């Protein structure tokens, strides 16, 4: 329309022009739609709700010749997937009637969940759709369905962070006109390793839920035991004639191996109590615990020796013949006199 507005000056208005153009509709066929709530869109604007059982559709709003058109699915119906064929083109002085909508049911993929005692595992379906499964879930299924004949693959995208490893049983297959319910998630604790050198000691490990009875005894040059996330593992070491400790014990196990739990032992030091009633000069040899080599003539004093030392004592005094009883001492169980 031209010259559609103005102010009358008392004369007839004769210059208003009206030009009309034909518009053309966009329509087509529908197959397989046995549910409601399919919504189609024309040029991402006009919407058309298609009832269940429909075999055809037509948008009410027309388009001028030369106008591009695009028919898309705005909302898929529940548990169905509808695909558009011949959905786009340009109006050319006639209505469009060859758009085809083909609908078919979809089926979910899921399964059971066992062993996930805490935390979450993230799954992927065909590398795309994600599903977060928590420890409260006994079963799961992906929200996005697949049509019959479609291959599926369920993978673990992110493992739990609490020392549990999850895998998928029956992870792959092809949808065959029914929901997939056996892609089961099975989780189990991860066994981590605690290891170190023993320095010849016997190591006793307690508090590991990965070992039978929670206690294990290890003898050898080195040791390696299993433990699980959250275990508080206590390690003790014994070696005859030695005082031993284990580096880092007790160990709180997180999601990693521990390979620095080394045993450190040192020889037991014993005391040799000397009574020198003759005030002789007493000398000691063979002790690895003392560097004292000068004679000691005090009436009583203590000497030190380590486990396994073969200690010899001698005494001299001018004009006298002296002896020490016992003159040879091998401390293996305790102090000596």
C-alpha positions as CSV (number, residue, x, y, z in Angstrom):
1,X,0.0,0.0,0.0
2,X,1.3,3.5,-0.9
3,X,0.1,6.9,0.2
4,X,-1.9,5.2,3.0
5,X,-1.8,8.2,5.4
6,X,-2.3,12.0,5.1
7,X,-4.6,14.9,5.9
8,X,-7.7,15.7,3.8
9,X,-7.9,19.2,2.3
10,X,-11.5,19.0,1.4
11,X,-11.0,17.2,-1.9
12,X,-11.4,13.5,-2.6
13,X,-8.2,11.4,-2.0
14,X,-7.5,9.4,-5.1
15,X,-3.8,8.5,-4.8
16,X,-3.9,5.6,-2.3
17,X,-2.4,2.6,-4.0
18,X,-2.9,-1.1,-3.0
19,X,-0.7,-3.8,-4.5
20,X,-1.5,-7.4,-3.8
21,X,0.9,-10.4,-4.0
22,X,0.2,-14.1,-3.8
23,X,1.5,-16.1,-0.9
24,X,2.2,-19.8,-0.8
25,X,2.0,-22.4,2.0
26,X,4.5,-25.0,3.1
27,X,3.2,-28.4,3.8
28,X,4.0,-32.1,3.6
29,X,3.5,-35.6,4.8
30,X,4.0,-37.3,8.2
31,X,4.6,-41.0,8.9
32,X,5.0,-43.0,12.1
33,X,3.7,-40.4,14.5
34,X,1.7,-42.3,17.2
35,X,2.2,-39.8,20.0
36,X,1.4,-36.2,20.5
37,X,3.6,-33.1,21.3
38,X,5.5,-32.9,18.0
39,X,6.3,-29.2,17.3
40,X,7.5,-28.1,13.8
41,X,9.0,-24.7,13.1
42,X,9.0,-22.7,9.8
43,X,12.0,-20.4,9.4
44,X,12.6,-20.7,13.1
45,X,9.5,-18.6,13.7
46,X,6.1,-19.9,13.1
47,X,5.2,-23.0,15.2
48,X,2.9,-25.9,14.4
49,X,1.7,-28.4,16.9
50,X,1.1,-31.7,15.2
51,X,-1.5,-34.1,16.8
52,X,-0.8,-37.9,17.3
53,X,-1.7,-39.9,14.2
54,X,-1.4,-37.1,11.8
55,X,-0.3,-38.0,8.3
56,X,0.1,-34.5,6.9
57,X,0.7,-30.9,8.0
58,X,0.5,-27.4,6.7
59,X,1.8,-24.1,8.1
60,X,-1.0,-21.5,8.1
61,X,1.3,-18.5,7.4
62,X,2.1,-18.1,3.7
63,X,5.4,-16.9,2.1
64,X,5.9,-14.7,-0.9
65,X,7.5,-16.2,-4.0
66,X,11.3,-15.9,-3.8
67,X,11.3,-16.4,0.0
68,X,13.6,-19.1,1.5
69,X,11.9,-21.6,3.7
70,X,13.2,-24.1,6.3
71,X,11.2,-26.6,8.2
72,X,12.7,-28.0,11.4
73,X,11.6,-30.0,14.4
74,X,11.2,-27.5,17.3
75,X,10.3,-30.1,20.0
76,X,10.6,-33.9,19.5
77,X,7.7,-35.9,20.9
78,X,8.5,-38.0,24.0
79,X,10.3,-41.3,23.2
80,X,10.2,-40.5,19.5
81,X,12.5,-39.0,17.0
82,X,11.2,-37.2,13.9
83,X,13.5,-36.4,10.9
84,X,12.8,-33.9,8.2
85,X,13.4,-34.6,4.5
86,X,13.2,-31.8,1.8
87,X,12.9,-29.3,4.6
88,X,14.5,-26.3,2.9
89,X,14.3,-24.4,-0.3
90,X,12.9,-21.3,-2.0
91,X,9.3,-20.5,-2.8
92,X,8.8,-20.3,-6.6
93,X,5.2,-19.2,-7.3
94,X,3.7,-22.3,-5.9
95,X,3.0,-23.9,-2.5
96,X,5.5,-26.4,-1.1
97,X,3.9,-29.9,-0.6
98,X,6.9,-32.3,-0.6
99,X,8.3,-31.8,2.9
100,X,8.4,-35.2,4.6
101,X,8.4,-35.9,8.3
102,X,9.4,-39.5,9.3
103,X,8.9,-40.4,13.0
104,X,10.0,-43.5,14.8
105,X,10.2,-44.6,18.5
106,X,13.4,-44.3,20.5
107,X,14.7,-46.5,23.2
108,X,16.8,-45.8,26.3
109,X,20.2,-47.2,27.2
110,X,21.0,-48.0,30.8
111,X,21.6,-50.7,33.4
112,X,22.3,-51.4,37.0
113,X,24.9,-49.8,39.3
114,X,26.9,-51.8,41.9
115,X,29.9,-51.1,44.1
116,X,29.7,-47.3,43.9
117,X,29.7,-46.7,47.7
118,X,30.3,-42.9,47.4
119,X,31.0,-40.2,44.9
120,X,30.0,-40.0,41.2
121,X,30.9,-41.6,38.0
122,X,30.3,-39.8,34.6
123,X,29.3,-41.9,31.7
124,X,29.1,-41.2,27.9
125,X,26.8,-42.6,25.3
126,X,28.4,-42.9,21.9
127,X,30.9,-40.3,22.9
128,X,28.2,-37.6,23.2
129,X,25.4,-37.5,25.8
130,X,26.7,-37.5,29.4
131,X,25.1,-39.1,32.5
132,X,26.2,-38.5,36.1
133,X,25.6,-41.5,38.2
134,X,25.8,-41.1,42.0
135,X,26.3,-43.6,44.8
136,X,22.5,-43.4,45.6
137,X,21.6,-44.8,42.1
138,X,20.9,-48.5,41.8
139,X,20.1,-48.1,38.1
140,X,20.6,-45.4,35.4
141,X,19.6,-44.6,31.9
142,X,20.5,-41.9,29.4
143,X,17.9,-39.3,28.7
144,X,18.5,-39.2,25.0
145,X,17.0,-42.2,23.2
146,X,18.2,-44.1,20.2
147,X,16.2,-45.5,17.3
148,X,16.1,-49.2,16.6
149,X,19.1,-50.4,14.6
150,X,21.4,-47.7,16.1
151,X,24.7,-48.9,17.5
152,X,25.4,-47.8,21.1
153,X,28.6,-47.6,23.2
154,X,28.6,-46.7,26.9
155,X,32.0,-45.6,28.3
156,X,33.3,-44.3,31.6
157,X,34.2,-40.6,31.0
158,X,35.3,-39.7,34.6
159,X,36.1,-42.2,37.3
160,X,35.1,-41.5,40.9
161,X,37.8,-39.7,43.0
162,X,37.5,-41.9,46.1
163,X,39.6,-44.8,45.2
164,X,37.0,-46.7,43.2
165,X,37.3,-47.9,39.6
166,X,34.2,-48.4,37.5
167,X,33.7,-50.4,34.3
168,X,30.8,-51.1,32.0
169,X,29.5,-54.6,31.3
170,X,27.8,-55.2,28.0
171,X,29.0,-51.7,27.0
172,X,28.3,-52.0,23.2
173,X,25.5,-53.4,21.0
174,X,22.7,-52.4,18.7
175,X,19.3,-51.2,19.8
176,X,16.6,-53.7,18.7
177,X,13.2,-52.2,19.3
178,X,13.5,-52.3,23.1
179,X,15.2,-50.4,25.9
180,X,18.7,-51.6,26.7
181,X,18.9,-52.4,30.4
182,X,22.0,-54.5,30.8
183,X,24.8,-52.0,30.2
184,X,25.7,-52.5,33.9
185,X,28.2,-50.3,35.9
186,X,30.4,-52.4,38.2
187,X,32.7,-50.5,40.6
188,X,35.3,-52.0,42.9
189,X,38.0,-50.5,45.2
190,X,41.4,-49.8,43.8
191,X,44.3,-51.5,45.6
192,X,47.2,-49.1,46.1
193,X,50.7,-50.2,47.0
194,X,52.7,-49.3,50.1
195,X,56.3,-50.3,49.8
196,X,59.8,-49.6,51.1
197,X,63.0,-51.1,52.2
198,X,63.2,-53.3,55.4
199,X,66.8,-52.9,56.5
200,X,66.6,-56.6,57.3
201,X,63.7,-56.1,59.8
202,X,60.4,-57.9,60.0
203,X,57.5,-55.5,59.1
204,X,54.0,-55.9,60.5
205,X,51.3,-54.1,58.6
206,X,47.8,-53.4,60.1
207,X,44.8,-51.4,59.1
208,X,44.7,-52.4,55.4
209,X,41.3,-53.4,54.2
210,X,42.9,-54.9,51.1
211,X,44.5,-57.8,53.2
212,X,42.9,-60.7,54.9
213,X,42.5,-60.0,58.6
214,X,43.9,-56.5,58.0
215,X,47.4,-57.7,59.2
216,X,50.3,-59.0,57.3
217,X,53.9,-59.8,58.3
218,X,56.7,-59.2,55.7
219,X,60.3,-60.5,56.0
220,X,63.0,-59.7,53.4
221,X,65.1,-56.9,51.9
222,X,62.0,-55.0,50.7
223,X,58.3,-55.2,51.1
224,X,55.1,-54.3,49.3
225,X,51.6,-54.5,50.7
226,X,48.2,-53.4,49.4
227,X,45.8,-50.9,50.9
228,X,42.7,-49.0,49.9
229,X,41.5,-45.4,49.8
230,X,40.8,-44.1,53.3
231,X,42.8,-46.9,55.1
232,X,44.9,-45.8,58.0
233,X,47.8,-48.2,57.8
234,X,50.1,-48.7,60.7
235,X,53.5,-50.2,60.1
236,X,55.9,-51.5,62.7
237,X,59.3,-53.2,62.4
238,X,61.4,-55.4,64.6
239,X,65.0,-56.6,64.3
240,X,67.0,-58.3,66.9
241,X,69.3,-56.0,68.8
242,X,67.9,-52.9,67.0
243,X,65.4,-50.1,67.5
244,X,63.3,-49.7,64.3
245,X,60.8,-47.3,62.9
246,X,58.9,-47.0,59.6
247,X,59.0,-43.7,57.7
248,X,55.6,-42.0,57.6
249,X,53.7,-44.6,59.7
250,X,50.8,-44.4,60.2
251,X,49.9,-43.7,56.6
252,X,46.5,-42.4,55.5
253,X,46.0,-43.8,52.0
254,X,44.6,-41.5,49.3
255,X,44.4,-42.3,45.5
256,X,48.1,-43.0,45.0
257,X,50.8,-45.5,45.8
258,X,53.3,-44.8,48.7
259,X,56.8,-46.1,48.0
260,X,58.7,-44.3,50.7
261,X,57.7,-46.3,53.8
262,X,61.2,-47.3,54.5
263,X,62.3,-49.1,57.7
264,X,65.1,-47.4,59.6
265,X,66.9,-49.4,62.3
266,X,69.7,-48.6,64.7
267,X,71.6,-50.9,67.0
268,X,70.5,-51.1,70.7
269,X,73.1,-49.5,72.9
270,X,73.8,-51.3,76.2
271,X,75.6,-50.2,79.3
272,X,78.6,-52.0,80.9
273,X,78.8,-51.0,84.6
274,X,82.5,-51.3,85.8
275,X,83.3,-51.5,89.5
276,X,87.0,-50.7,90.0
277,X,87.7,-51.4,93.6
278,X,91.5,-51.5,93.1
279,X,91.6,-48.1,91.3
280,X,93.3,-49.8,88.4
281,X,93.5,-48.2,84.9
282,X,90.7,-50.0,83.0
283,X,90.8,-50.0,79.2
284,X,88.1,-51.1,76.7
285,X,88.3,-52.4,73.2
286,X,85.8,-53.8,70.7
287,X,82.9,-51.4,71.5
288,X,81.3,-49.7,68.5
289,X,79.4,-47.4,70.8
290,X,82.3,-45.6,72.4
291,X,85.5,-44.0,71.3
292,X,87.0,-43.9,74.8
293,X,90.5,-45.6,74.6
294,X,92.2,-43.8,77.6
295,X,92.3,-45.9,80.8
296,X,89.8,-45.0,83.4
297,X,90.8,-45.4,87.0
298,X,87.6,-44.2,88.7
299,X,86.2,-46.6,91.3
300,X,83.0,-47.0,89.3
301,X,82.0,-45.9,85.8
302,X,79.9,-47.0,82.8
303,X,80.9,-48.0,79.3
304,X,78.7,-48.3,76.3
305,X,78.5,-51.1,73.7
306,X,76.2,-52.0,70.9
307,X,74.3,-55.2,70.3
308,X,76.7,-57.9,69.1
309,X,79.9,-56.1,70.1
310,X,82.7,-58.4,71.5
311,X,84.0,-56.1,74.2
312,X,87.3,-56.8,76.0
313,X,88.4,-55.2,79.2
314,X,91.8,-55.0,80.7
315,X,93.3,-53.4,83.9
316,X,96.7,-52.3,84.9
317,X,98.2,-50.9,88.1
318,X,101.8,-50.3,89.0
319,X,103.3,-53.2,91.0
320,X,100.1,-55.2,90.7
321,X,98.8,-58.0,88.6
322,X,95.1,-57.2,87.7
323,X,92.3,-58.9,86.0
324,X,88.7,-58.0,85.0
325,X,85.9,-60.5,85.6
326,X,84.5,-61.1,83.1
327,X,87.1,-59.7,80.7
328,X,85.1,-60.5,77.6
329,X,81.5,-59.3,77.2
330,X,79.1,-59.8,74.3
331,X,76.0,-57.7,75.0
332,X,73.1,-59.3,73.1
333,X,70.1,-59.1,75.6
334,X,70.7,-56.2,77.9
335,X,73.1,-54.3,80.1
336,X,76.1,-56.0,81.8
337,X,78.2,-55.5,84.9
